[in-house]
Amino acid sequence: MRYTMFDVPVLRNLLRLLAILFLKMIGWRKEGSLPHIPKYVIILAPHTSNWDFFIGLAIAFALKLRAHWLGKDRFFRWPFRGVIRWLGGIPIDRSHSSDIVAQMVQVFKERAKLTIALAPEGTRKKVTYWKSGFYHIARGANVPIVLAFLDYIRKAGGIGAVFNPTGNMEADMEYIRTFYATVTGKYPENQSIPSLMPGKP
């Protein structure tokens, strides 16, 4: 496992303290707890505002979430390579989009512990379909999907359901839709209904 900011106890504890203070200042609270499993894909929805990043990051630190994120491999070149990896980044080759799932499945196989955080909507705007990568990565790596949320009505965010994708995409997405049906984004008019494009691998 590569050395990241999560491996620095002083920094990790300081960021958690700052996150908790920030959430109290804006009147938000964290809910749920991290699953006690070594590997999983965590998705965050709905994504309708730039505020989602800051509030979501604060909740992640408050929950002690050690999450990694995906970035274009060109950003991992010298002199930024070490810093971006330290921040939790994992490089992927986007020139072959069909191989991204295979790349991440391989990364999961190579590591004893790994959490990948993804925003399946991919944008703050309303979309017809979610990006399906999170589902296929979890299926290919045989790891669970953790549903994280930000509910602006209740001013609460955190960890919800944990489930293993069955391969029955329609049934699994219905489960995800049911979970997020009671969650409201900052701008509900931009909120997307969890759905994957039919027939897309």
C-alpha positions as CSV (number, residue, x, y, z in Angstrom):
1,M,0.0,0.0,0.0
2,R,1.4,3.4,-0.9
3,Y,1.9,6.1,1.7
4,T,-0.9,8.6,1.8
5,M,-2.1,11.5,4.0
6,F,-4.4,8.9,5.8
7,D,-1.2,7.3,7.2
8,V,-0.2,10.5,9.0
9,P,-1.9,10.3,12.5
10,V,-1.4,13.9,13.4
11,L,-2.7,15.2,10.1
12,R,-5.6,12.7,10.0
13,N,-6.7,13.7,13.5
14,L,-6.4,17.4,12.8
15,L,-8.5,17.2,9.6
16,R,-11.1,15.2,11.5
17,L,-11.3,17.8,14.2
18,L,-11.6,20.6,11.6
19,A,-14.3,18.7,9.8
20,I,-16.3,18.2,12.9
21,L,-16.1,21.9,13.7
22,F,-17.1,22.9,10.2
23,L,-20.1,20.6,10.3
24,K,-21.2,22.1,13.6
25,M,-20.8,25.6,12.2
26,I,-23.1,25.0,9.3
27,G,-25.6,22.9,11.3
28,W,-24.9,19.5,9.7
29,R,-24.5,16.1,11.3
30,K,-23.0,12.8,10.2
31,E,-25.0,9.6,10.3
32,G,-24.1,5.9,10.0
33,S,-20.7,4.3,10.4
34,L,-18.1,2.8,8.0
35,P,-18.6,-0.9,7.2
36,H,-16.0,-3.2,8.7
37,I,-14.9,-4.7,5.4
38,P,-11.5,-4.3,3.8
39,K,-12.6,-3.4,0.2
40,Y,-15.6,-1.6,-1.2
41,V,-16.8,1.0,-3.7
42,I,-18.6,3.9,-2.1
43,I,-20.9,6.2,-4.1
44,L,-22.2,9.6,-3.2
45,A,-25.5,11.0,-4.3
46,P,-27.3,13.2,-5.1
47,H,-24.8,15.6,-6.6
48,T,-26.4,19.0,-7.4
49,S,-24.1,21.6,-6.0
50,N,-20.5,22.6,-5.5
51,W,-21.2,22.5,-1.8
52,D,-21.5,18.7,-2.1
53,F,-17.7,18.5,-2.3
54,F,-17.0,20.5,0.8
55,I,-19.7,19.0,3.0
56,G,-19.0,15.5,1.7
57,L,-15.3,15.9,2.4
58,A,-16.0,17.1,5.9
59,I,-18.3,14.1,6.6
60,A,-15.7,11.8,5.1
61,F,-13.1,13.0,7.5
62,A,-15.5,13.0,10.4
63,L,-16.3,9.4,9.7
64,K,-12.6,8.5,9.3
65,L,-13.2,7.4,5.8
66,R,-9.9,6.4,4.0
67,A,-11.1,6.9,0.5
68,H,-9.2,7.0,-2.8
69,W,-10.3,8.7,-6.0
70,L,-9.6,8.3,-9.7
71,G,-7.7,10.8,-11.8
72,K,-6.3,11.1,-15.3
73,D,-2.9,9.5,-15.5
74,R,-1.5,12.7,-17.1
75,F,-1.9,14.5,-13.7
76,F,0.3,12.0,-12.0
77,R,3.5,13.0,-13.9
78,W,6.5,14.7,-12.2
79,P,6.6,16.9,-10.3
80,F,3.0,16.3,-9.0
81,R,2.9,12.5,-9.1
82,G,4.0,12.0,-5.5
83,V,1.7,14.7,-4.1
84,I,-1.4,13.5,-5.9
85,R,-0.8,9.9,-4.8
86,W,-0.3,11.2,-1.3
87,L,-3.7,12.9,-1.5
88,G,-5.3,9.5,-2.3
89,G,-5.3,9.7,-6.1
90,I,-5.1,6.6,-8.3
91,P,-4.1,7.1,-11.9
92,I,-6.2,5.7,-14.7
93,D,-5.8,5.8,-18.5
94,R,-8.9,7.5,-19.8
95,S,-7.7,7.2,-23.5
96,H,-9.3,3.7,-23.3
97,S,-12.5,4.3,-21.4
98,S,-13.6,0.7,-21.9
99,D,-10.5,-0.4,-19.9
100,I,-11.1,1.7,-16.8
101,V,-13.2,-0.9,-15.2
102,A,-10.5,-3.6,-15.9
103,Q,-7.9,-1.2,-14.5
104,M,-9.7,-0.7,-11.3
105,V,-10.6,-4.4,-10.9
106,Q,-6.9,-5.1,-11.1
107,V,-6.1,-2.5,-8.5
108,F,-8.6,-4.0,-6.1
109,K,-7.0,-7.4,-6.7
110,E,-3.5,-6.0,-5.9
111,R,-4.4,-4.4,-2.6
112,A,-5.5,-5.9,0.7
113,K,-7.5,-2.8,1.7
114,L,-9.1,-0.3,-0.7
115,T,-12.0,2.1,-0.8
116,I,-12.8,3.9,-4.0
117,A,-15.2,6.9,-3.9
118,L,-17.2,7.8,-7.0
119,A,-20.0,10.2,-7.9
120,P,-22.0,8.2,-10.5
121,E,-23.9,11.2,-11.7
122,G,-20.7,12.7,-12.9
123,T,-22.0,16.3,-13.0
124,R,-24.1,18.7,-10.9
125,K,-26.7,18.9,-13.8
126,K,-29.6,16.6,-14.1
127,V,-28.8,13.5,-16.1
128,T,-30.9,10.7,-17.6
129,Y,-28.5,8.0,-16.7
130,W,-25.8,7.5,-14.1
131,K,-22.3,6.4,-15.2
132,S,-22.2,2.6,-14.8
133,G,-18.5,2.3,-13.8
134,F,-19.2,2.0,-10.1
135,Y,-21.4,-1.0,-10.6
136,H,-19.1,-2.9,-13.0
137,I,-16.0,-2.2,-10.9
138,A,-17.8,-3.6,-7.8
139,R,-19.0,-6.6,-9.7
140,G,-15.7,-7.3,-11.4
141,A,-13.7,-6.9,-8.1
142,N,-16.4,-8.8,-6.1
143,V,-16.7,-6.1,-3.6
144,P,-19.7,-4.4,-2.0
145,I,-21.2,-1.1,-2.9
146,V,-21.7,1.4,0.0
147,L,-24.4,4.1,-0.5
148,A,-23.4,7.5,0.9
149,F,-25.7,10.5,0.9
150,L,-26.1,14.2,1.5
151,D,-29.6,15.2,2.5
152,Y,-30.0,19.0,2.5
153,I,-33.5,18.8,4.0
154,R,-32.3,17.1,7.2
155,K,-28.8,18.6,7.0
156,A,-27.4,15.1,7.4
157,G,-24.9,13.1,5.4
158,G,-23.1,9.8,5.9
159,I,-23.3,6.1,5.3
160,G,-26.4,4.3,4.4
161,A,-26.9,0.8,2.9
162,V,-24.2,-1.7,2.0
163,F,-25.0,-4.4,-0.5
164,N,-23.4,-6.8,-2.9
165,P,-24.4,-6.3,-6.5
166,T,-26.1,-9.5,-7.8
167,G,-25.5,-9.1,-11.5
168,N,-29.3,-8.4,-11.9
169,M,-28.7,-4.7,-12.8
170,E,-32.4,-3.8,-13.0
171,A,-33.1,-5.2,-9.5
172,D,-30.0,-3.7,-8.0
173,M,-30.7,-0.3,-9.4
174,E,-34.3,-0.5,-8.0
175,Y,-32.7,-1.1,-4.6
176,I,-30.5,2.0,-5.1
177,R,-33.5,4.1,-6.3
178,T,-35.5,3.1,-3.2
179,F,-32.6,4.2,-0.9
180,Y,-32.1,7.6,-2.5
181,A,-35.8,8.3,-3.0
182,T,-35.9,9.9,0.5
183,V,-32.7,11.9,0.0
184,T,-32.9,15.5,-1.2
185,G,-30.0,17.4,-2.8
186,K,-29.4,21.2,-2.5
187,Y,-31.1,21.8,-5.8
188,P,-33.8,19.1,-6.2
189,E,-34.6,20.2,-9.7
190,N,-31.1,19.0,-10.7
191,Q,-31.4,15.7,-8.9
192,S,-31.2,12.6,-11.1
193,I,-33.2,9.4,-10.7
194,P,-30.6,6.5,-10.2
195,S,-30.7,4.6,-13.5
196,L,-28.2,3.0,-15.9
197,M,-28.4,3.1,-19.6
198,P,-30.1,-0.1,-20.9
199,G,-27.8,-2.5,-22.8
200,K,-24.6,-0.5,-21.9
201,P,-21.9,-2.9,-20.7
